[in-house]
Amino acid sequence: MTRAGRPPGLPDRPPEQALEDGLTWFINLTDLTGRTLVRCLTRVRIEGLEREALPATGPLIIASNHLSNADPVIIGSWITPVLGRRIHWLGKQEALDWPLIGWGLAQNGVFGIRRGAADIEAFRLARRVLDEGHVLAVFPEGTRSRTGGLQEAKDGLAILALRTGAPVLPVGLAGTDRFWPRGRLLPRRGGEVTMRLGRPFRLPEVGHGAVRRAAQHAATEEIMRRIAELLPPEHRGVYAHLVEPGTGEPAGA
C-alpha cells in the first residue's frame, strides 16, 4: 500500500476543493465579459433558455455537443446567469497551472485533472459534484468534433446520471466550429452561433450485470438523441438516425 492506504498504481488524489453553488462577483463579471465579447464578434441566437425550466436546487448535468473552444464560454456566459447557480467543469490541470488564467478558471468552477489520471479522477470529481447537489457541465463526446457532426459518445455521462439520479439538461450548439475553428488561435468575426436548450429529464433506473450494461448504452443513446434533436442536420453526425424528420429546425423556420 502507498501513502494514505492507496493501492499501488493509482495516482495521489489532489486536495479536495471546496464546492459552492452560489455566484460570485468574479463569475458574474466573467459571464458579462464573455457575452459581450462573443456578441462583438458574431450573431448569437439562444433558444429555450427559461428560468422556470431549470432546477433551482439539487444536482444537474448540462450535456452538450462539442465543436469549439467557444462552447464552454457560450454555455457558461448565457446559462449561468439564468440558472443562478455556479457551473462546475472538469479541465486539464495544465491549464490551471498557468499564471492568472489558471486562477480565473478555478474561480469559475473548473477542476484540474492531470494526464494519466483522467478517467479515475474525473469520474470521482464529477460524482462528488453531483452527490453534493451541484451543477456539472459535460461534453459526452470527450473531445471537439473534427467533422462538425456528433461523435460516438462514451457511457461515462450516462453512468453518472444513473448512479446519482441527476437530471440531464441537453444543449445543442451550432456554428461554433465556424466561429472558432479547431486549430485556430483566435475566433473569426462574423457568422452566427446558436445554442438551443431542451427540457431537463431523468434516466430510468436500471438493473444489474449484462442488463445494466445494455441499459447504460441505451441511456447514452437517449442523451445523445436529445442533443441531436436540438441540432441542425449537419451537426447530428452518428446520431442522425435517432432523430425524427422535421425536428431540430430553428424557431420560425
C-alpha positions in Angstrom: 0.0 0.0 0.0 1.1 3.5 -0.7 0.5 6.8 1.1 -2.9 7.1 2.8 -3.5 3.5 2.1 -4.0 3.9 -1.6 -3.4 0.8 -3.8 -0.2 0.7 -5.9 -0.5 2.2 -9.4 -3.3 4.7 -8.5 -2.3 8.4 -8.6 -2.4 10.5 -5.5 -5.6 12.4 -5.1 -5.4 16.2 -5.2 -6.6 18.1 -2.2 -10.4 18.4 -2.0 -11.5 21.7 -3.5 -14.5 23.3 -1.7 -17.7 23.2 -3.8 -20.0 26.2 -3.9 -23.4 26.6 -5.6 -23.7 30.4 -5.4 -22.3 33.0 -7.8 -19.5 35.5 -7.0 -18.8 38.9 -8.4 -15.9 37.3 -10.4 -18.2 34.8 -12.1 -20.8 37.5 -12.9 -18.1 39.7 -14.4 -16.6 36.8 -16.4 -20.0 35.9 -17.8 -20.8 39.5 -18.7 -17.4 39.8 -20.4 -17.9 36.5 -22.3 -21.4 37.6 -23.6 -20.0 41.0 -24.6 -17.0 39.7 -26.5 -18.9 36.9 -28.3 -21.7 39.4 -29.3 -19.0 41.8 -30.6 -17.7 39.1 -32.9 -20.7 37.1 -34.1 -24.5 37.0 -34.0 -25.9 34.9 -31.2 -29.2 33.0 -31.1 -30.3 31.5 -27.8 -33.4 29.3 -27.8 -35.2 27.5 -24.9 -33.3 29.2 -22.0 -36.1 29.6 -19.5 -35.5 30.1 -15.8 -38.7 28.2 -14.8 -37.4 25.1 -16.7 -34.2 25.0 -14.8 -33.9 23.4 -11.3 -33.1 25.9 -8.6 -31.6 23.3 -6.3 -30.2 19.8 -6.4 -27.8 18.1 -8.9 -28.0 18.9 -12.6 -25.9 17.7 -15.5 -25.6 20.0 -18.5 -24.8 17.8 -21.5 -23.7 19.4 -24.8 -22.1 18.6 -28.1 -18.6 19.9 -28.5 -17.4 21.8 -31.6 -15.1 24.5 -30.5 -13.2 26.2 -27.7 -16.1 28.7 -27.7 -18.5 26.2 -26.4 -17.7 26.5 -22.6 -17.7 30.3 -22.9 -21.2 30.3 -24.5 -22.6 27.7 -22.1 -21.2 29.4 -19.1 -21.9 33.0 -20.1 -25.5 32.5 -21.0 -26.8 29.7 -18.9 -25.1 30.7 -15.6 -27.0 34.0 -15.0 -30.4 32.5 -15.9 -29.7 29.3 -13.8 -28.5 31.5 -10.9 -26.0 28.7 -9.9 -22.4 28.0 -10.4 -21.5 25.5 -13.1 -18.6 23.1 -12.4 -16.3 21.9 -15.1 -13.6 19.3 -15.5 -10.5 20.6 -17.3 -6.8 19.9 -17.9 -4.6 20.6 -14.9 -2.0 22.1 -17.2 -4.5 25.0 -17.9 -5.0 25.6 -14.2 -1.2 25.8 -13.7 -1.0 28.9 -16.0 -0.5 32.1 -14.0 -3.6 34.3 -13.7 -5.5 32.2 -16.3 -5.5 29.2 -14.0 -6.7 31.2 -11.1 -9.5 32.6 -13.2 -10.6 29.1 -14.3 -10.6 27.9 -10.7 -12.7 30.8 -9.6 -15.2 29.8 -12.3 -15.6 26.2 -11.0 -13.0 24.4 -13.2 -11.4 21.4 -11.6 -8.0 20.3 -12.9 -7.4 16.7 -14.0 -3.9 15.5 -14.5 -2.8 13.4 -17.5 -2.8 9.7 -16.7 -5.4 10.1 -14.0 -8.2 11.4 -16.2 -10.7 8.5 -16.0 -10.2 7.9 -12.3 -10.1 11.4 -11.0 -12.6 12.8 -13.5 -15.3 10.3 -12.5 -14.6 10.8 -8.8 -14.8 14.6 -9.0 -17.9 14.5 -11.2 -19.6 12.1 -8.9 -18.8 14.3 -5.9 -20.2 17.5 -7.6 -23.5 15.7 -8.2 -23.7 13.9 -4.9 -23.3 17.2 -3.1 -26.2 18.7 -5.2 -24.3 21.0 -7.6 -24.3 21.6 -11.4 -21.9 19.8 -13.7 -21.3 20.6 -17.4 -20.1 17.7 -19.5 -19.3 17.1 -23.2 -20.2 13.4 -23.6 -18.1 13.1 -26.8 -15.0 13.8 -24.7 -13.3 16.0 -27.3 -14.1 18.5 -30.0 -15.6 17.1 -33.2 -13.3 17.2 -36.2 -16.2 17.0 -38.7 -18.8 19.2 -37.0 -21.0 16.2 -36.5 -21.8 14.4 -33.3 -19.2 11.7 -32.5 -19.7 8.4 -30.7 -20.2 9.3 -27.0 -18.8 7.4 -24.0 -21.0 5.9 -21.4 -19.5 7.9 -18.6 -22.2 10.6 -18.6 -25.0 8.0 -18.6 -23.4 6.1 -15.7 -23.1 9.4 -13.7 -26.7 10.2 -14.3 -27.9 6.7 -13.5 -25.9 6.4 -10.3 -26.7 9.9 -8.9 -30.3 10.3 -10.2 -29.3 13.8 -11.5 -31.5 15.2 -14.3 -29.8 15.9 -17.6 -30.2 19.2 -19.4 -29.5 18.7 -23.2 -27.8 21.5 -25.1 -27.2 21.8 -28.8 -24.6 24.2 -30.1 -24.4 25.0 -33.8 -22.0 27.3 -35.8 -19.3 27.5 -33.1 -17.0 25.4 -35.3 -17.1 28.1 -37.9 -16.8 30.9 -35.3 -13.7 29.4 -33.6 -12.4 26.6 -35.8 -10.3 23.8 -34.3 -6.6 24.7 -34.6 -7.2 28.5 -34.8 -5.7 30.6 -32.1 -8.5 33.2 -32.1 -12.1 33.2 -33.2 -13.3 34.6 -36.5 -15.5 37.6 -36.9 -19.0 37.3 -38.5 -21.4 34.4 -38.9 -23.9 33.2 -36.3 -23.8 30.7 -33.4 -26.9 29.1 -32.0 -27.5 27.4 -28.6 -30.7 25.5 -28.1 -31.7 24.0 -24.7 -34.1 21.1 -24.3 -36.0 20.2 -21.1 -34.2 18.5 -18.2 -35.0 14.8 -18.0 -34.1 11.9 -15.8 -33.0 8.5 -16.9 -34.9 5.4 -15.7 -33.3 3.1 -13.1 -31.6 0.0 -14.4 -30.8 -3.5 -13.2 -27.5 -5.3 -12.8 -25.0 -7.2 -14.8 -25.5 -7.5 -18.5 -28.9 -5.9 -18.3 -27.3 -2.9 -16.6 -24.5 -2.6 -19.2 -27.1 -2.6 -22.0 -29.2 -0.1 -20.2 -26.1 2.2 -19.8 -25.5 2.1 -23.6 -29.2 2.8 -24.2 -29.1 5.7 -21.8 -26.2 7.2 -23.7 -28.1 6.9 -26.9 -31.1 8.6 -25.3 -28.9 11.5 -24.1 -27.3 11.9 -27.5 -30.7 11.6 -29.3 -32.0 14.5 -27.2 -28.9 16.6 -28.0 -29.1 15.7 -31.7 -32.8 16.8 -31.8 -31.6 20.3 -30.9 -29.1 20.5 -33.8 -29.4 21.1 -37.5 -28.9 18.0 -39.7 -25.3 18.9 -40.5 -24.3 18.6 -36.8 -26.1 15.4 -35.9 -23.3 13.1 -37.1 -23.5 9.4 -36.0 -26.8 10.0 -34.1 -28.7 11.4 -37.1 -30.6 8.2 -37.5 -32.2 8.7 -34.0 -33.8 12.0 -34.9 -37.4 12.1 -36.3 -37.6 14.0 -39.6 -38.6 17.7 -39.1 -37.1 18.1 -35.7 -34.2 20.4 -34.9 -35.3 23.3 -37.1 -34.7 26.8 -35.9 -37.6 28.7 -34.4 -39.6 30.4 -37.1 -38.0 28.3 -39.9 
